[in-house]
Amino acid sequence: MTTTSAEHGPAATMRRNALAALPVPMLLGALLLALAGAPPLIALVLGAAGWLLALVLRQPIALLVSRRTTPERTATIVGWCSGPAEELVRLALVLLAIRSTEDALWAGFGWATVEVLLVVVNGIALASLITKTDAKSLEARALLEAQGMLGAQQVVWGVLERVSATAVHIGFTLLLFAQPWLVLVTLPLHSVINMSISRLAKRHLAATELVFAAVAAVVLWAGLAVTL
C-alpha cells in the first residue's frame, strides 16, 4: 500500500510531537537528583508499577463498556474512571510501601515517567497508523485532526502537559502520603482534570494547557507544603 508525501507530513509531525515529550522525565529527573539526591529505586519502581496497575484495572471497564455503547461514550466513561483507578492504587501504594517523603517524591516521579513513555509509544504508533489508507486509519486521522493533534504547535503544549502531569502526580503522591483521607479530594479532581483537558483542549489548546499548568503548580505546592 503506497502513501503520498502529503500523507507523511502529519505523521512526521505527530512523531516529532510524541518524541518531544521524551526529554521531560530526563530533565525533571536531573532536577530532582540535584534537589533531593539519589532516588530510592524501590519507590521509583513501585511508582511506575502503580501507574501500570491502574492502567490494567481500567481495561475490563473499557472492554465491557465498548460492547454496549459508542467509542466516544466509551472514552468518556473510561476517562471518568481514571481518577478512581489511579488514586485508589496510589492510596494503597502510600499506605503499604511508602515510608518517607523522599519515597513519596520519587514514587510520584516514577508514576509520571511511565505515563510519559506510554504517551510517546502511543504517539509513534498513531503516526504510523495515519500513513495508511484503509477506512479505520482514515477515520483515526480525521479524529486526530479534529482534536488538533496533528498540528506543529502541539509539540510545545504537549511538552508543557507532560511537565504539568508530572507535577500533579508528585503532588498527589505527597498529599496522600501526608494525609491519606485527601484521596476524597484527589480522586474526583484527577478525573475532572483529565476530562477537562480532553474536552477543552480541542477548542482552546493554549488556554487549557496554561490553566492545567497553574493547577499543577498549586497541587505540587500543596504536596510539598504538607510534607516538608
Order of alpha helices (4+ residues) and beta strands (2+ residues): alpha-alpha-alpha-alpha-alpha-alpha-alpha-alpha-alpha-alpha
